Amino acid sequence: MSVDVPAAAPLRRTLSDILITISLIGMCVALLVRLYTEARTAGLIAAGCFLVFVLVGQKYFHLRERFLLTIAIGLTVAAFLLPVDVRALAERALNQAAFLAAFMILLALLRDGAATSDAVLGVGRYLTRQPPGRRYAAITAGGHGLGVLLNFGALSLLGPLIQRGLREGAADSDTPLIAIRERRQISALARGFSWIIVWSPTAVTQALVPAMVTGAQQSRMAAMGAAVAVVIMFAGWLEDRVQGARARSKLSAGGHQLPRASATPFPKAEFRRFTLVCFSLVGLTGAVMLLTGVRTIPALMLVAPVVSVCWVVLQYRALPDATARTRARLANILTRSVPASSPEALTLAAAGYCGIMAAGLSDAETLAGLIQLDAVPPLVIYLVVAAIVPLISNAGLPPIFTVTLLGSLYSALPAPPGDPTLLGLAFALGWALNLSASPFGATGLVLSRVTGIPATTVTWRWNGWFTVIAYLIVAAALTLFSHL
């Protein structure tokens, strides 16, 4: 079953629209061929398609993308002026850019299956309409679980559902209560979603960090990250209980009545169908890994479009004129949804390109000598890395730039200090901290767009203390892991 959506209005396709679609699809196909065959030619085709998109896709670019592209052009010009192998460096940077862009676009296709799924909508409504005692845990766990499959689509789905549920049937006298509940529920969503990136194979961190930090073991990094995520989400629940007690005292002192909320019936059928999609994604990914010998990320990039198409087909199968409507929906995905994912894809790709180019233009060994890196204990490096990623993000630079640059510099050292897996974990943990700490982080930006709440409010005002608590837990975890 599906949520029936009106057919898209006829769209006049211009030459640039056609080139954008062809270049993005061509990039994804060529990149998959390179991942499965290691053919250099396929990598060059993927990089070429990416450059074509950069040239013709200007209408999808905003200030953030144009800023990163400007830095990329500046670094490329600098490469021609410095004594480096420009061709090899540019090819490596473009290959990484095409990989990141294709990763984002292919996994974003899962959102298209979710957009018209009544199973996803039913699960989302259930999570956001729990009584106070269970609401935070439900939204945090739901944002975490849905985020694994839907990525930022989980924020776009649950954010408006939270606001709609708060305002349905509310009176003007309920405004103070609504404001408090909105803060707590949106914060729960932001926190739950943000910490998937430390372990989920669908998160860009799990694709990027092991590629940037030579020797980092993705499975070990994800296992440790999952343990930290569980502790931090529990700490967030405790912090919310304290905030809730204070809010109840304040409302009671002001004479406000606190209504009792009843639990929403568990949507068994919707949950069963959604779980089936999740198991299909995991099962097919595992099968591809066993049959081809590739790692998790390449397998997931191949499986995600297949699952998305099957999901759409199953949703439309019982509708009148199912074949025609299914074809129209799939065509709409190719011509509209794929280009619509390009700003986020370009942000990742451009930042990754800039990081590799900047690292290639730097002398890692000289920099390490200047800061006497050999004399710095590895634990201090991990703690500084976990802090510096969110701090730099608050200055406006995306975490992927910081991770790519520092990871490349680390891997270029003749004898890198410490455990590369723990350094990779520190990068991932810092990236997760950034999502709830920085108004320039993706979580704050997406929630601001879909709820109308300023990103500075979601991050600095509502989650400032939570971020401090989370960093302390991160520091304790890195200390523990470094002594095991």
N, C-alpha and C positions, 0 to 999 in steps of 0.2 A: 504494500500500500504506500501511497505517497501523499504529500501535501500538494494539492492541485494548484498550480500557478498559472496565471494567464500567459498565453503565448506571447513571445517577444514581438514587438513591432517590426515590420520589414526594415531591414537595414541596407542602405545603399553602400556598397563596398567600394572604397576608393583604392587606387593603386597602392598607397601607403598602407592601408588596412591589410591588403592581401600580402604585401611584403612582410609586414609585422608578423602575421600569423605563420607564414611559410618559414620565416627566419627562426622563430621561436620553436616551432615543431621540428624543423630541421636540426636545430641545435640539440634538442632533447634526444632525437633519434641517433644523431651522430655521436653524442656523448655516451649513450648506452652502448653503442657499438665499440667505442674505445674502451669502456670499462670491462666489457666481456671479451674483447679480442686483443686489447693492448695495441691496436693498430694506430700508429702515429698519424696516418693520413686522416683517420676518423676524428682524431683530436684537432687537427688543423681545420677540418670542415666545421666542427662544432665552434671553434674559436672564430672562424670567418662568419658563421651565421650570427654569432653574438655581436660582432662588430657591425653587421648589417642592421641588426635590431637597434643598436645604439644610434646609428645614423638616421633611421627612418621612424623610430619610435618616440620622437621628441614630445608628442602630445601627451604621453603618459608620464613624463618626467616632471617632478616638482622641485622645490628649492633644495631639498635634501639630496636628491639624485644629481642635480646639476652641480651642486657643491662638490660631491665626491668625484664626478666626472672631471671637473676642473682640476682637482688635485691629481687625478690619474694622468691627465694630459701634461701637467707640470712635471710629474715624476718621469714620464716617458721622455720629455724633452731633455731633462737632466741626464737621463741615461745616455743620450747621444753625445753629451758634453763631457762625460766622465769615462775613464778607462775601464769599461766593463763590456762583457759580451752581450750587447743589446739584444741580439736575435734570440739567444738562448734564454735570457732573463724575461723578455717580453713573451716568448712562447710559453714559458712556465706560468707566468702571471695570467695570461689569457686562458690557458687550460684550466687553471684554478677558478677563474671567473666564470667560464662556461659551465664547469661542474656545479658551482654554487647556484647559478641561475637555473640550471636544469633541475637540480635537487628541489629548489623551492617551487618551481612550476609543476613538476610531476606530482609532488606530494600535495600541492594545493588542489589538485583534481579531486581529492577525497572530499573537499568541502562542497563540491558540486553534487555529489551523491547525497550529502547530508542536507543540502539546502531544501530539497523537496521530500525529505523523509519524515513521515509522521512518527517513526520510532524515535528519531533524534529529538523531535519537538516534544513528544510525550515524556521522555527521560528528562529533558531540560525543565519542563513544567514541574515535574515531581521534585526535582532537586531544589528548585527555588521556592517551593510552597510547603516547606517543612515547619513544624513548630519551633519556637526559639531554642529549645534545648538541643535540637539536632540540626538546626539550619546551617550553622557555620561549618560543621563537619561535612554535611551533605554537599554544600556548595564548593568547599575546598576539594573534597574528593571528586566531585563531579567535574569541576574545572580541570583537575589533574587528569582524570581518566578521559574525558572528552577531548582534552588538548592533545593527547597522544595521537588520536585519529584525525581530529579536525584542525589541529594546529590553531592559528589565530581565529579560525571560524568558531571555536568554542567561546571565545570572548564576545564575538559578534552575536552569537546565539543567546548566551546566558545573560549578558549585560542588559539588553532590552527586556528580557523576560523578568529579571529582577525588578526593574523599574515599573513594568506593567503590573506585576503582582502587588507591588507596594501601593500603587495608586488606584487600583480597582476598588470602587465602593468606599474610598476614603473620604472623610469630611475635612473641612478646613481646620477643625480643632486637632486633627491628627498630625498636623504638619511637623511639630517637633519630634514625634515618634517616628514618622516616615524618614526624616533626615538622619536620625540615629541608625535606623535599620538599613537605610541605603548605604551609609558609611560602612557598617559592619559587613554587609553582604557583598558589596563591590570589593571591599578589601579581601574578604575570603576568596572571592573569585580570582583576584589578581595574584594572591599568594599561592593558591593551589595550582594555577596554570603555570606560573613562572618557574616552578621547580621541576617541571617535567624535563627541562633541557639538560639536567645533570645525569640522566640515565636513559631517556627514551630514544630508541633508534630512529624515530621520525624527526628528531630535533637536529638542527643544523650543527650544533656543537659536537654531536657524536660523529658527524661526517668530517667536520673541519679540524677539530683539535688533534685527533690522531694523525691526520695528514700533515699538520704543521709541526708537531712535536715528535721528532724522530724517536722511535722506541716506545712511545706510549701505547699501552695495551687497552683497546677500546672496551673489551668485556670486563676487565678488572676495574677500569675507570668507572664504568656504568654501575657496577655492583656497589662500589663505595659511594658513588653519588646517590644511588637509591636509598642507602642507609641514612645518609645525611638528610635527604629530602623528607623521610619519614619523621625524623627527630624535629626538623624545623617546622613541619606542618603541625606537629603536636604542640610545639612551643607557640605557634601562632594561635592555636585553639585556646591555650591557657591565657595568652594576652587578650584575646577577645573576651574571655569570661570576666577578666578584670574590668575591661572597658564596659561590658554589659552591666556589671554590678554598679559601676559608677553612674551609668546612664539611667538605670532604674531608680536609683536613689534621687537623682536630680529631677526626674520626671515626677516621682511621687511627691517630692517636696513642692513641686509646682502645681500639684493637684490634678495631674493627668492620670486617667485610668489606663491600665495596661491590659488590653484585651487578650483573651486566650485564643491561640490558634490551634485548629485541629489538623491532624495529619492528613495529607492527600493519599488516597489509595495507591498502592504500588502498581505501576503499569506493567504487568507481567508480560503481555504480548509484545509491547514496544521494547521492553528491556531484552526479551528473548531475541527479537530480530536484530537489535543493535549489537548484542553479544555475538550473534552469528557473523555479522560483518567483521567484527574485531578478530574473531577466531579465523575467519577466512584470510584476512590480511596476514596474520601471524603464521598460519599454516602454509600458505602459498610462499611466503618469504622463506620459511625454513626449507621447503621443498626445493626452491631455486638454489639456495645455498648448498644443499646436499648434492644436487645434480650438476652444478657448474663449478663449485668450489670458491665462489666469490664470497665476499664478506657481507655483513648485514645491510649496509647502506646501498650498494649497487643492487642487491636483490630487492630491497624495498622500493627503489626507484623504478624497477621494472614491473613490480607487482601492483603498485598503487594505481596506475591507469587502468589495469585490467579489472581490479576490484571496483573501481569507480564506474566503469562502463557497465559491468554486471549489475551493480547496485541500481543504476538508472534504469536498465532494461527491466529488472524485476519490479521496480516501482510502477512502471507504465504498462505492464503486461495486461492488467485487468481493466484498463481504461478504454473507452470507445476509440476506434481508429488507432490502436496501440502502436502499430508499426510506423505510421507516419509521424505520430507525436514523439516517438522515441528517436527517430531520425532527426527531427527538428531540434529536440533537446540536445542531442549529441553534437549537432552542427553548431548550436548556440554555445556549447562549451568550448569548441575549437575556435570560434570566431570572436567570442566575447570574453569568456571566463579566462582563457589562457592569456590574452593580452592584458586583462584586468589584474592579473597576478604579477605583471612585469615590474611595477615600481618596487615592490618588496624584493623581487628577484634581482633587479638591477642594484639596489642598495647593497645586498649581500655581495654580489659579483664585483661591483666597483670598489667596495671596501676591501675585499679580499685581494683584488688586483693591486690596490695601493699598498697594502701591507707587504706583499711579496716584492713589489718594486722598491719600496723604501728599504726593506731588509737587504735586497740585492745591491743597493747603492751604498749601504753602510758597511763598515769593517767590524764584523762581530768580535773578532779577537781583540782589536784595539779598544773597542767600547768596554769589553769585559775587563781589560787591563786598567782602564781609567777608573772604573768603579771598584776595582780589586775584587772581582766576583769570586775568585778562588778562595778568598778569605771570608766570604759570607757563608754562614751555615745554611744548608739547603732548606731547613724549616723556615728561616727568615725569608728566603726567596719565595716560597709557597705563600706565606702570609702576605707579603708585599704584593704579589701578583693578584691574589684574591681581592685585595683592597683597591689596587690601581685600576682594574677594569671598570668597576662602577664609578670611580672618581673621574676618570677621563670621559666616561659616557656623560656625566653631568656637565662636562664642558662642551658637549655637542658631537664628539667623535664616536661613531658606533663601535660596540665591543669587538666586532669582527675585525676591524682595522687593528686594534690593540693586540688582539690574540694572534692575528696573522703576522704582524710585525715582530712582536716579542718571541712568538714561537719559531719563526724563521731564523731570528738572530740566535736563539738558543741552539737550534739544530745545526747552525753553521759553526759552532764552537768545536775546536779539535777534541776537547774532553769536557763535554757538558756536565756540570755538577748535579748531584742529586738523582732522584728517581724520575725519569721522564713521565711515567704514569701519574705520579703524584703532582707533578707540575701541570700535566694536562687536566687533572682533577681540579687543581687550583684555578686554572683558566675557566673551566666550566662552572665552578662555584661562584667565581667573581661575575661571570656572565649572568647567572641566575640572580645574584644580588642586584645587579644593574636593572633587571626587569621591574623590580618593585621599588628601587631607590632613585631612578633617574626619570625625569619627565621626558627625556629624549629616548628612553627605552621603548621597545615595541609594545609592551603590555600597557603602559600609560598612554601611549599615542592611540592605540586601537580602542581602548576603553573610553578615552576622551571623545573619539570620533563617534562611537555608537551610543554613548550615554549623555553627551553634552557636559560632562564634568571635566574641569580643567585637569590636564595631566599633572600639573604641580600639586593639585589637591590630592589626587589619588596616590601620588608617590611621596612627596615631602610631608604633607600634613597628615594624611591618614596612615602612612606606612613608614614614617621616619623611625619611630622607636622599634618597630618590628624589624627593620633592616639592621639596626644596631644589634638587636638580640640575635638575629640570624648570622651576622658576622662573627659574633662571639662563639656561636655554635660551630661555624665553619672553622674558626681558628682552633677550637678544641679538637675537632675531628681531624684536621690536618696534623696536629701535634700527635694525636693518638696513632694515626696511620703511619706517620714517619718513624714511630718507635716499634712498630710491629715487625 
